[in-house]
């Protein structure tokens, strides 16, 4: 079906939509980097990020004083839905 669609996103048969073949997912960065290494090098950047896994492990191993990791851990409120009527 992909071969039939070619570059078309919508394939019609007798005026009706038979199937669609759309590019709607994220960019495949690994395939792009292999196909275009020079562009990938230009558009690649490092991002500073907090190593939360290491912080949690160190906090767990210390267990003395305030637990900075847990004190700043985000929370979310979840309210269960009512059971569906039978």
SVG drawing of the C-alpha trace seen along z (x, -y; Angstrom):
<svg xmlns="http://www.w3.org/2000/svg" viewBox="-26 -25 55 29">
<polyline fill="none" stroke="black" stroke-width="0.4" points="0.0,0.0 2.9,-2.3 4.3,-1.7 0.8,-2.5 0.6,-5.8 4.1,-6.9 4.3,-10.6 0.6,-11.0 -1.0,-11.4 -4.5,-10.5 -5.3,-7.6 -8.7,-7.6 -10.6,-4.9 -13.7,-5.8 -13.8,-9.2 -13.7,-7.7 -10.8,-7.7 -9.2,-4.2 -6.4,-5.0 -4.1,-7.7 -0.3,-7.7 0.6,-10.8 3.8,-12.1 2.4,-12.9 5.0,-11.6 8.2,-13.2 11.3,-13.6 13.5,-10.4 16.6,-12.1 18.8,-9.0 17.9,-8.4 18.3,-12.2 21.8,-12.2 22.8,-9.2 21.4,-10.7 22.6,-14.3 25.5,-14.3 26.6,-17.8 23.2,-19.3 22.8,-17.3 26.2,-18.6 25.1,-22.2 21.8,-21.8 22.9,-19.7 23.4,-21.4 24.0,-20.3 21.4,-21.1 22.4,-21.6 20.2,-19.4 20.0,-18.5 21.0,-14.8 17.9,-13.9 18.8,-10.2 22.2,-10.9 20.7,-13.4 18.1,-10.9 20.7,-8.1 23.0,-10.4 20.1,-11.5 19.0,-7.9 22.6,-6.9 23.0,-9.8 19.7,-9.7 20.8,-12.5 19.5,-16.0 16.7,-17.3 15.9,-15.3 16.3,-18.1 15.2,-15.7 11.8,-14.8 11.2,-18.4 11.2,-19.6 9.6,-16.6 6.5,-17.6 3.1,-16.1 -0.1,-15.8 -3.6,-15.3 -5.5,-12.3 -9.2,-11.9 -10.5,-8.5 -13.5,-8.5 -16.7,-7.1 -17.3,-3.5 -19.5,-3.2 -23.1,-2.3 -23.8,1.4"/>
</svg>
